[in-house]
Amino acid sequence: MPRVAVIGAGPAGIAAAIQLTRAGHDVAVFERDRAGGNLWNAGFVENYPGFPGGIAGKNLARLMDEQFQDLGLAPRNADVREVRKSGTGFTVVTDKEEEFDGAIICTGTVPRKAGFPGEQELVSAGLLHYGISRLKNLAGSGDALVIGGGESSMDMALSLAEMGQKVVLLHRSEPRGIKRLLDEVAGEDSVTLLQGTVLGARIHGEKAVMHLETSTGKEEKPFDLVLVAVGRERNLPALEGIDADDPPPGLRMAGDARHGGLGQAAMAVGDGVKAAMELGRELGK
Ligand SMILES: Cc1cc2nc3c(=O)[nH]c(=O)nc-3n(C[C@H](O)[C@H](O)[C@H](O)COP(=O)(O)OP(=O)(O)OC[C@H]3O[C@@H](n4cnc5c(N)ncnc54)[C@H](O)[C@@H]3O)c2cc1C
């Protein structure tokens, strides 16, 4: 029975692993964080078929994980450092090395940094995050700054408003996104849009003091929490003997790891199923 490694258990990896298991492959799934991937950062998903009225990203992630676990597909908690072409198959390197006949890489994207002085210090102090997935127990009505002008930043601003935060959404150019999100942000009293840039940041007590430049000039403002959503980029483990844009037989890229910035869960799922079916045919199932 061919052994297949699925690397990453976001929507693409989950869909690929389910499909491969149905076809009778011996599947090992590697996940360094939580099954469900970036859906844990999505506030509300309304474009994923099957959920009339939409569904919270975290609930969709939970349901995907549940279906996954039901099939006995619990991922190994492991960070894949490298995938190497080896003979007729592939070596997957974590803290050990393992051989597989085929592999599907579904490692998604990582967030871009905003790049202002003091950003890393805020991260280290737990005051700055790149998603909502790890935010817990936010104190009542704190002041939050969300940096970015795309759909993710608006989605995150709305999530924070729902958690009781007063949110400033700092955007460099006009916010871009689908009309529903733009309307919802415009109609949310707890979210204020502010055009400007971050010049730097420092920590004072338990606050992030942000040095901002806006149309009214330069000013410092304290925040309890800062979220950065200025785009995401393709994330891949180190590859040896493998061209990510022209993968060899026996290997596929699926989901956001293949599409890069396009980023939609339904596309990732379709891509995962397609990769699994193609690979299955190649490996003789
Ligand atoms: C704020 C926000 C809102 C969104 N809203 C929507 C929406 O409304 N509708 C929609 O369709 N989509 C939405 N998305 C996008 C959607 O979440 C992604 O398109 C989708 O999750 C991509 O799936 P994926 O499996 O390709 O990658 P990911 O979900 O990124 O999963 C990749 C997985 O691989 C794991 N991984 C990475 N590297 C390694 C490694 N080296 N070793 C082991 N594991 C690894 C990661 O931990 C992760 O679990 C939103 C995203 C964000 C951030």
The ligand as a Gaussian input file, in Angstrom:
#p B3LYP/6-31G(d) Opt

LIG

0 1
 C       -8.865000      36.900000       8.683000
 C       -9.119000      35.825000       7.645000
 C      -10.396000      35.686000       7.130000
 C      -10.664000      34.706000       6.164000
 N      -11.932000      34.592000       5.684000
 C      -12.212000      33.644000       4.775000
 C      -13.526000      33.505000       4.262000
 O      -14.455000      34.232000       4.656000
 N      -13.761000      32.551000       3.325000
 C      -12.775000      31.714000       2.874000
 O      -13.055000      30.846000       2.053000
 N      -11.522000      31.813000       3.347000
 C      -11.211000      32.766000       4.265000
 N       -9.923000      32.898000       4.726000
 C       -8.845000      32.128000       4.066000
 C       -8.776000      30.664000       4.493000
 O       -8.635000      30.569000       5.898000
 C       -7.570000      30.044000       3.791000
 O       -7.683000      30.246000       2.387000
 C       -7.489000      28.546000       4.042000
 O       -7.377000      28.280000       5.426000
 C       -6.277000      27.956000       3.296000
 O       -6.186000      26.595000       3.578000
 P       -4.799000      25.805000       3.410000
 O       -5.060000      24.436000       3.917000
 O       -4.282000      25.966000       2.055000
 O       -3.739000      26.569000       4.355000
 P       -3.820000      26.930000       5.895000
 O       -5.203000      27.060000       6.363000
 O       -2.876000      28.070000       6.073000
 O       -3.203000      25.633000       6.602000
 C       -1.840000      25.330000       6.537000
 C       -1.522000      24.403000       7.707000
 O       -0.173000      23.918000       7.569000
 C        0.474000      23.948000       8.837000
 N        1.907000      24.043000       8.578000
 C        2.565000      25.066000       7.980000
 N        3.874000      24.790000       7.853000
 C        4.046000      23.567000       8.404000
 C        5.191000      22.732000       8.580000
 N        6.418000      23.103000       8.151000
 N        5.038000      21.536000       9.202000
 C        3.791000      21.140000       9.631000
 N        2.666000      21.894000       9.493000
 C        2.803000      23.083000       8.867000
 C       -0.107000      25.184000       9.512000
 O        0.037000      25.102000      10.935000
 C       -1.574000      25.127000       9.064000
 O       -2.383000      24.393000       9.957000
 C       -9.627000      33.851000       5.703000
 C       -8.332000      33.987000       6.242000
 C       -8.074000      34.966000       7.208000
 C       -6.695000      35.095000       7.776000

